[in-house]
Amino acid sequence: MNNPASELEEITGILTGLFASRDVRGLADDALLQTTGALERLSRRLGALQVTVAAEVDHRSRPELGTDGLAATKGCRNSTELLERITLAASET
């Protein structure tokens, strides 16, 4: 499988540009509602993909792999720490 990261970055740029050049306050009611629905569908799909990818990171970081696990090879204690580092998410305290 090819690395989809560059395509995802391109999509991020497209979305950023799409909304940087538009003021949603200027959308007609129907366009606003259609945009809301489309964004929610996109959000759900992205959320599902995030779960799938995080599960694979967890699988490749499972404890029985020891120092050969993905998290360990990246200098992290476990998949949670690795995901927090990669996503820049704050850890729960």
GUTORPA-382182 format. One record per residue (C-alpha): residue number from 1; residue in three letters; x, y, z. Coordinates in nm, 3 decimals. Layout:
REM GUTORPA-382182
nr / rest / u / v / w
NUM / ala / X / Y / Z .
...
//
This chain:
REM GUTORPA-382182
nr / rest / u / v / w
1 / met / 0.000 / 0.000 / 0.000 .
2 / asn / 0.126 / 0.346 / -0.086 .
3 / asn / 0.167 / 0.601 / 0.191 .
4 / pro / -0.151 / 0.816 / 0.191 .
5 / ala / 0.001 / 1.084 / 0.418 .
6 / ser / 0.085 / 1.329 / 0.137 .
7 / glu / -0.264 / 1.296 / -0.011 .
8 / leu / -0.418 / 1.358 / 0.332 .
9 / glu / -0.202 / 1.670 / 0.370 .
10 / glu / -0.325 / 1.784 / 0.028 .
11 / ile / -0.687 / 1.731 / 0.134 .
12 / thr / -0.618 / 1.927 / 0.453 .
13 / gly / -0.482 / 2.212 / 0.242 .
14 / ile / -0.785 / 2.203 / 0.014 .
15 / leu / -1.025 / 2.220 / 0.310 .
16 / thr / -0.826 / 2.499 / 0.469 .
17 / gly / -0.830 / 2.696 / 0.145 .
18 / leu / -1.196 / 2.624 / 0.083 .
19 / phe / -1.304 / 2.782 / 0.409 .
20 / ala / -1.036 / 3.051 / 0.419 .
21 / ser / -1.185 / 3.205 / 0.107 .
22 / arg / -1.549 / 3.179 / 0.220 .
23 / asp / -1.744 / 3.342 / 0.494 .
24 / val / -2.005 / 3.088 / 0.606 .
25 / arg / -2.219 / 3.377 / 0.728 .
26 / gly / -2.278 / 3.457 / 0.363 .
27 / leu / -2.417 / 3.113 / 0.277 .
28 / ala / -2.784 / 3.080 / 0.194 .
29 / asp / -2.983 / 2.870 / 0.443 .
30 / asp / -2.992 / 2.557 / 0.225 .
31 / ala / -2.623 / 2.585 / 0.141 .
32 / leu / -2.542 / 2.624 / 0.511 .
33 / leu / -2.743 / 2.312 / 0.599 .
34 / gln / -2.593 / 2.111 / 0.312 .
35 / thr / -2.244 / 2.217 / 0.419 .
36 / thr / -2.321 / 2.118 / 0.778 .
37 / gly / -2.437 / 1.772 / 0.667 .
38 / ala / -2.139 / 1.722 / 0.437 .
39 / leu / -1.895 / 1.820 / 0.713 .
40 / glu / -2.061 / 1.582 / 0.958 .
41 / arg / -2.038 / 1.293 / 0.709 .
42 / leu / -1.672 / 1.378 / 0.651 .
43 / ser / -1.611 / 1.399 / 1.026 .
44 / arg / -1.765 / 1.056 / 1.085 .
45 / arg / -1.556 / 0.901 / 0.809 .
46 / leu / -1.240 / 1.062 / 0.941 .
47 / gly / -1.322 / 0.946 / 1.294 .
48 / ala / -1.366 / 0.589 / 1.173 .
49 / leu / -1.033 / 0.606 / 0.991 .
50 / gln / -0.863 / 0.747 / 1.302 .
51 / val / -0.989 / 0.452 / 1.507 .
52 / thr / -0.868 / 0.206 / 1.243 .
53 / val / -0.523 / 0.363 / 1.224 .
54 / ala / -0.490 / 0.391 / 1.604 .
55 / ala / -0.586 / 0.024 / 1.640 .
56 / glu / -0.310 / -0.071 / 1.397 .
57 / val / -0.057 / 0.141 / 1.587 .
58 / asp / -0.169 / -0.036 / 1.905 .
59 / his / -0.139 / -0.379 / 1.740 .
60 / arg / 0.212 / -0.305 / 1.615 .
61 / ser / 0.306 / -0.179 / 1.963 .
62 / arg / 0.169 / -0.471 / 2.165 .
63 / pro / 0.380 / -0.565 / 2.469 .
64 / glu / 0.476 / -0.912 / 2.346 .
65 / leu / 0.681 / -0.749 / 2.068 .
66 / gly / 0.907 / -0.595 / 2.331 .
67 / thr / 1.170 / -0.362 / 2.189 .
68 / asp / 1.068 / -0.455 / 1.834 .
69 / gly / 0.722 / -0.301 / 1.880 .
70 / leu / 0.641 / 0.020 / 1.694 .
71 / ala / 0.608 / 0.237 / 2.005 .
72 / ala / 0.934 / 0.104 / 2.149 .
73 / thr / 1.126 / 0.164 / 1.827 .
74 / lys / 1.005 / 0.525 / 1.836 .
75 / gly / 1.115 / 0.572 / 2.196 .
76 / cys / 0.771 / 0.549 / 2.357 .
77 / arg / 0.650 / 0.328 / 2.642 .
78 / asn / 0.331 / 0.224 / 2.463 .
79 / ser / 0.093 / 0.303 / 2.177 .
80 / thr / -0.090 / 0.568 / 2.380 .
81 / glu / 0.227 / 0.768 / 2.431 .
82 / leu / 0.320 / 0.728 / 2.065 .
83 / leu / -0.023 / 0.841 / 1.946 .
84 / glu / -0.016 / 1.140 / 2.181 .
85 / arg / 0.323 / 1.238 / 2.044 .
86 / ile / 0.224 / 1.196 / 1.678 .
87 / thr / -0.114 / 1.369 / 1.710 .
88 / leu / 0.005 / 1.634 / 1.957 .
89 / ala / -0.285 / 1.536 / 2.182 .
90 / ala / -0.264 / 1.614 / 2.550 .
91 / ser / -0.239 / 1.315 / 2.779 .
92 / glu / -0.516 / 1.255 / 3.028 .
93 / thr / -0.421 / 1.312 / 3.389 .
//
